[in-house]
Amino acid sequence: MAAAGWLRCAAAATVPRLPSSLPLIPPPPPAPLFEAQSLVVPGLGAAVGPAMELMAVPKKKVSKYKKGLRNGPKALKPVLVIVRCRCCGRVKLPHFYYCSGERGNTSESSS
């Protein structure tokens, strides 16, 4: 053990030591801190700014096939069955309550 300590001291004496007060690599210059600049529209003020930072983005490109599909089956269909109210004569859908059923009393309640 004593020999190993002597060998370490001898090896340390032969190798020149670098001064520890100077760093080997100079530190990088400090990067300027940029604040998040929000989009400010002159007419709307700063109220729109923070909301414009995060926006929804589609995950995939819409294919030509999907663009060509029509939304026809999703459209509203015309109602084929329209009836007139027996009391007041207004148009209504069947099986829908419209007025109280008394002639001359059209959705007006008397107390």
C-alpha positions in Angstrom: 0.0 0.0 0.0 2.8 2.4 0.8 4.4 1.6 -2.6 1.2 2.4 -4.4 0.9 5.8 -2.7 4.5 6.6 -3.6 3.9 5.6 -7.2 0.9 7.9 -7.4 2.9 10.8 -6.1 5.7 10.1 -8.5 3.3 9.9 -11.5 1.6 13.1 -10.4 5.0 14.9 -10.2 6.0 13.9 -13.7 2.8 14.9 -15.5 2.4 18.7 -15.7 -0.8 19.9 -14.2 -3.0 22.4 -15.8 -4.0 25.4 -13.7 -7.4 24.8 -12.2 -8.3 28.4 -12.0 -8.7 28.7 -15.8 -11.5 26.7 -17.5 -10.5 24.5 -20.4 -13.4 25.5 -22.6 -14.8 29.0 -22.4 -18.5 29.0 -21.6 -20.8 29.9 -24.5 -22.1 33.5 -24.6 -25.5 33.9 -23.0 -28.3 33.5 -25.6 -30.7 36.4 -25.8 -34.1 35.6 -24.3 -36.9 36.0 -26.7 -40.3 36.4 -25.3 -43.1 34.7 -27.2 -44.4 37.4 -29.6 -48.1 37.1 -30.1 -49.9 38.2 -33.2 -51.5 41.5 -32.7 -54.1 42.7 -35.2 -54.4 46.5 -35.2 -58.2 46.5 -35.2 -58.7 43.8 -32.5 -56.0 44.7 -30.0 -54.2 42.2 -27.8 -57.3 40.1 -27.0 -56.6 37.8 -30.0 -52.9 37.5 -29.5 -52.6 34.6 -27.0 -55.3 32.6 -28.7 -53.5 32.6 -32.0 -50.4 30.9 -30.6 -52.0 27.4 -30.4 -54.1 26.3 -33.4 -55.5 23.0 -34.5 -53.6 21.3 -37.2 -54.9 18.3 -39.3 -53.0 15.0 -38.6 -53.0 13.8 -42.2 -53.5 15.2 -45.7 -57.1 14.7 -47.0 -56.9 12.5 -50.1 -58.5 13.4 -53.4 -61.0 10.6 -52.9 -62.2 12.0 -49.6 -62.4 15.5 -51.1 -64.6 14.2 -53.9 -67.1 12.6 -51.7 -70.4 14.5 -51.4 -72.2 15.0 -48.2 -75.5 14.2 -49.9 -76.5 11.4 -47.5 -76.0 13.7 -44.6 -78.3 16.4 -45.8 -81.7 17.2 -44.3 -84.5 15.4 -46.0 -87.8 17.2 -46.8 -90.7 16.2 -44.5 -93.3 14.5 -46.6 -96.1 14.3 -44.0 -97.4 17.8 -43.0 -100.9 18.1 -41.6 -103.1 21.0 -40.5 -104.2 21.5 -36.9 -107.9 20.7 -36.5 -108.4 23.7 -34.2 -106.5 26.6 -35.6 -105.6 25.4 -39.1 -101.9 26.0 -38.8 -99.4 23.6 -40.4 -97.8 21.1 -38.0 -96.2 17.7 -37.9 -98.3 14.7 -37.1 -98.2 13.4 -33.5 -97.0 16.7 -32.2 -99.0 18.7 -29.6 -99.7 22.1 -31.0 -102.6 23.7 -29.2 -105.1 22.7 -26.5 -107.5 21.2 -28.9 -110.3 23.8 -28.4 -111.4 25.7 -31.4 -110.7 29.4 -31.1 -108.0 28.9 -28.4 -104.7 29.1 -30.2 -102.0 28.6 -27.6 -103.4 31.4 -25.4 -104.3 30.4 -21.9 -107.2 32.2 -20.2 -107.3 32.3 -16.4 
